[in-house]
Amino acid sequence: MWDAALHDLWRHLDTDLPAPEPRWTGDSTGLACPLPVEALALGAVATAAGAAGHRTPEIDLARVGSSFRADQLLRIDGTTPGGFAPLSGFWPAADGWVRTHANYPHHRARLLEALGVPDEEVGAAIAARPALEVEERVVGTGGIAVAVRDRSTWAATEQGRAVASEPLIGVRRVGATIPDVRTARVLDLTRVIAGPVATRTLARFGADVLRVDPPSMPELPAQHVDTGLGKRTTVLDAADPRLRELADTADVVVTGYRPGALDRHGLGAEDLLARRPGLVVVQLDAWGWTGPWAGRRGFDSIVQAASGIAVACGTDGRPGALPAQALDHAAGYLVAASALLGLAERSTRGGSIRELALARTAEWLWRHPELVTAAPPVEPVRQRLGAVELPPPVFGGQWSAPAHELGADAPEWSPR
């Protein structure tokens, strides 16, 4: 069953290389769900291992399950740093449910602006309005909220149809061939979970990863503690010419911003390839790369709510969620696999642009009901790094070092 998931995911990577043949160990990931989350998690991790050149990787189910639930298991100084903010979650509306995301201060401010109320009146303000009206109001202010839809309702929307028509992984080969390098330089222009998981994976396989964050939007510290392992980190404005210099000397650029967000700074995929034809660009967004929502902000929890997953996982009329932020984590490993295969093949097939989306990953779950497993509970696997306790790498071994403090490094590559 897990081999079937792996082979289906592998075929989307558009590679001539054979799929790996993993040795699965352990009994369960613990990711029990009405949808094939366990199969997705194991298949995605195995694709990354195979793309890194491991023909027969050992994939431990418990490690994978623990890693996917990292936000639930992370401890700093013995305490849980917290998951979703108080204004992030499900709210009953006048005719259904709404899911909001307000973990970041600017998103919380935009939610309150849209509703015109203080924190303590958010629930009443949403309850007084239809779910779609709340969605439109919040999105209109640049905030993040979505009306909870079931599968059939989502599939009938224009964006649902657009996502269903897109491939899981889009690949465009548009660059020239370039010789292989010993240590790949990866410019990490991602945030939150999916993109940082991808670049953490690339660092685990030996890449020199430099994450760049904007000075005006610092990352949540707890997220960076988990996903910043093995990387260096710096802060630059998108208009800073040093950022373009880094991109023009990178081997891989991974982006996690909305379509078009970086284009005005000369950091769009086509512009990057025009200046550096052998580059591998991997782009990740929330809603897909076509349709009316392509440029809309989104997170794993929001995509779950819009695409029918929250209803499928709900109980007693209340929407629920996957046992982990599995869209983020699985997409992250697929991004890593795409980057690794792009690097492996660019000396013969040239530079490339590869596109993935959380909504496409959600679509994969719906299309494979035959891969659902019981996934009984398992004891989490943890590793201690000083005052931090977190899941160990899914590929075996231990993390070499904790994450650097955000912005602690110079905006330059390590010497080769």
N, C-alpha and C positions, 0 to 999 in steps of 0.2 A: 504493500500500500504506500509506504513512504518512498519506495523506489519509483512508483508510478507518479507521485507528486513531483519528485526530482526530475524525472524525464520530461514531464510536461513543462515545467518551468525552464529546463535547459533548452528546449526547442525554441523558446521565445528569444533566446540570447543571440540568435543568428550567427552561429559559429560552426566551423568545420571540425572542431575538436570533439572527441567523444565525451559523453557524459561520464562523470566519476562513478565509481562503484563503492559506495560507503559501507563501512561496517558499523551497523547500528548497535549501540550498547545501552543497557538500562531498560526499564519496563515502560516508562511513561514520562511525558513532559509535565503532566499535571494541568494541561491546557484544555480542560473539558469544555465542550461547547456544542450547540446544535449545528454549527458550521465547521468545516474541516481546518480548524486553526492549527492543530498539531501537525497535520500533513504539510500545511503551508510553511510553518516554522521550520520543520526539519528539512523540507525541500529547499527552502531559501538558503539556509545555512550551508547545506551540502553544495549548492551551486557556487557559493563563494569559495569554498574549499577547493572544488574542482577547477574553478577559474584561476586559482592561485597555483595550479599545477599538481595538486595532490590527487593522484589517481584513485587511491583507496583510503580516504580519510576515515578516521574513527569519530563518529558523531555520538556523543553521550546525550541521551534524551533528557536527563535531569538537568544537565548544564544548560541545554537550550531553553528548557522551561524556565529556569531561574533567571537567565539572561533576559528573556522576553518580559519577565515580571520585575525587572530591575527597579522600576519606580516604586514598587510595593515593598521591596526587600532592602533597599539602601538604608544604611545606618551611618550617621556621623556622630561621633562621641556617644554612641549607644542609643541615640534617639532617631526617630523617623523625621526627616526634614519637612515632610508634608507633601501631599499630592496635589489635587485640584484646589484652587482658591475657592473661598466661600461663594462667590458669584459665578462659578463655573459648575454647570450641572444641568439636570433636567428640571423643567418648571411646567406645571400645568397651565395651559392657555385656555381661552374660552371654548375652543373646539378641538383640543388635542394637547400636544406637548411641544415644548421648545427646548433645544439644548443650546446653552451658552458657553463661551470660553472667555474667561477674564483673568487668566493666570498672570498675564503681563499688565503692568500698570496702565499702559496706553490703551489696551483693549478694554480694561475695566472702565476707564474714563469715557470711552466711546459708547459703551453699553449704557452707562448712566445718562450720557447726553441724549442718546436715542430715546430712552424711556422718560427722560425729564424728571427723574425721581432720585432720592438718596438711596444708599445701599439697602436700608431696611424696608424700603417700599418696592423693591424690584419684583418680588413675587406677586404682589397685588397688581402691579402695572401690567405684568405679563398675563395674569389671569383675566384681566378685563378686556383683552384683545384676542382676535383670531391669531393662530400660530403663524400663518403666512404674513400677516401684517407686522408682527414682531420681527420676523426674519427680515422683511424689507426695510423696516425702520433702522434696525441695527446695522445691517450691511450698508445702508445709505450713509451712515456716519463713519464708515471704515471700521466698524466693530465686527464681532464674529458671533453669529447665532444662526440657527437653522431650525425650521419646522421639522419635527420627527415624521418621517414617511415610512410606509411599509414598502415591501419590495415591488409590488405591482405599481404603486403610485410613482415611485422613483423611476422605474423602467419606462413609464409613459411620459416622463418629462423630457424636454429637449436636451437637458444636460445628461440625463440617464441614457438616452439614445446615443448621444455623442460618445460617452464613455464606452458603451457596449460595442461601438463600431471601431474603437481604437485597439491596437495591439497592446498586450501587457507591457512589452518593451519595444519602443520604436528605435530603429537603427538607421541612420543615414551616414553613408561613407562619402565624405566630401573633401577629404584632405589628401595630401601627398604622403608617400611612404617616408619613413624616417628610421635611422638605425636604432637598435635597442640601446638602452642605458642600464647601468648596473643598479642604481638607486633612483626610482621614479620620484619626481617632485609632484606633490599633490596640493593644489590650492583649494582649500576648503571654504567655500562661501555658503555654508548651510547653518541652520539653527534648529533648536528643539531636539527631536529624537532621530528621525529617519536618516537625514543627511549625516549628522554626526556619528551615528552607528556605522554608516558606510565608510566614512573616512577613518574611524577608529579601527575598522577591519583592515583597511589598506595599510594603516600604520602597523598593525599586528603582523602583516605579511612583509614588512620591511620598507615601506615607502616613507619618504620624508614628507610629513603632512604639516602644513602650516594653515591653521584656521584663522580667518580674518572676520572680526565682528565690527559693526558700525559703532562709533563712540556714543551715539545717542540711544542705543537700544541694547544694554548689557543683557547677557544671558542669565537665566535663573541659575544660581550657584549649584543647587543639588543636581540639576540636569548635567551641568558641565563636569561635576565630579565623576559621574558615570561615563559619559560619552567622550570626555576629553583625554582619556588614557592614551598614552603613547604619542601625543601630538605636541607641537608647539603652537602658541596662540599669540596673536597680536591684534591691535585695534587700528583701523584705518577707515577714513571716510571713502565712500565709493568714488568721489571725484578726485581723490588724491592720486597723482600720477604714479606713485609708487605701487599702487594696487595694479594698475595696468602693466607695469614693468614685471611684477610678480607673475601675472597671467601669461605674459609673453615669453617667460622663461620656464614655465611649468610644463610638465608632461601630461598631467591630468588636471582639469578644472571641474569640480563638483559644485553645482549650484542647487539651492533649495528655495529660491525666491519665486514669486509669481511670474508668469510669462511676461516679458517686456520690462520687468523692474530694473534690470541691469543694462538694458540696451542703450539708454541715453548716455551712459558712461563709457561706451565702447566695449562693454563686457558681455554683449549678447553672443550667443554661440557662433553665429555666422561671422561676426567681426573677429572673434578670437581665432577661428580657423583661417580667416583671410590673412591674419598677421603671422600665424604659426600653423602652417598646414598639416603638420604631423600631430597636432594636439588631439587628445581625447577629451571631449566635453560630455559630462553626464548631468542631465537636468532632471530635477524632481519637483513636482508640484502637487497640490492637493486634489484638484478636480479634473485633471486631464488637460490635453493641449488643444482641444477644439471645443466648440459649444459656448453658450452664453456665460457659463461660470468659469471658463478657463482662467480668467484673471482675478478670480475671487480668492480671498484669504480662507484658509481652512486648516484644520488639525485632524489627527486620527479620530478623536472622539466626535468631531463634527461630521466627518465623512461617514462614520458608523451610523449616526443619527439620520442623515439624509438618505442613505442608500438602502435602508431597510434592516440593517443589522441590529440596531437597537430594539426594534420591534421583535425580531426573531429571538433575541436574547432576553426579552422581557418576561415578567411574571405578574399575574393578577392585574393586567391592564396597565402596568407601569413599564416604560421602556427600560432596557438594561444595556449591557455592554459585553464585549468580548472579555475573556479572562485576563487579557493583557492588551497593551496597545500594539496589537499584532500587525496592524497595517503598517505602522511606523517601522517596527523592527524587521519584518519580512521585506518591506520595500528597501530598507537600508542594506540588507545583505544582497538583494538583487542589484542595487546600485553598485555595490562593491564588485560583484561578479561582472557587471557590464564594464566597469572601469578596467578590471584586471584583464578581461578578454580583449578590450580595446588596445591595451598596452601590448599584450602578447601578439596581436595580429597587425599592428600598425606598420611594422617593417615590411609586410607583404601586402596588406590590404589598405593601408593608409589611415589617416586621421578620421575621426568620426564624431557624430553627435548622437547621443543616446538619450531617450526620454522615457521617464517612468512617472507614475502618479499613484497617490494613495487610493483614489477612486478606482483606478484600474485594478489594483491589488484586491480591493473589496469585490470587484466584479469576478475575479478568479475564484474567490470563496463561494460565490453563488453558483458558479458553473461546475462545481465538483462535489455534489452531495455524496457521491459514492466513496469519498475519502474521509468521511466523518468517523472518528474513533471515540471510544469511551473516555480515554485519557484519565485514569484514576489519579487521585492526589498523590503527590510525592513530597518528600522533605526537601526544602530549598538547599541549593549548594551555594556556599558563601566563601569569600576570601577576605582576609583582613589586610589592609594597607595602612598601618598606623592607626589613626583614630577613625578610619573609614572602613566599613564592612559592606562589600558589594559582591554580586555574582562574578565568578571567574570567567575567563574566555571560553567561548563555546568550542573552540578548536583544541582544547587541552592546554596543559601548562598553566602558568600563572602570569598575571600582569607584571610587567617589569618595573613600573613606576606609577605613581599617582598622576592625575592631571595637573598641568601647570596652572598657576593662577591666571584667570582670564586676562589677556592682554600683556602677559609678563615678558614676552619675547620680542626681539627686534623684527621688523618686517623684511626679512631676508632669508634666503635659503641656507641650509647647512652646507658646508664644503663637501664636494663629492670626492 
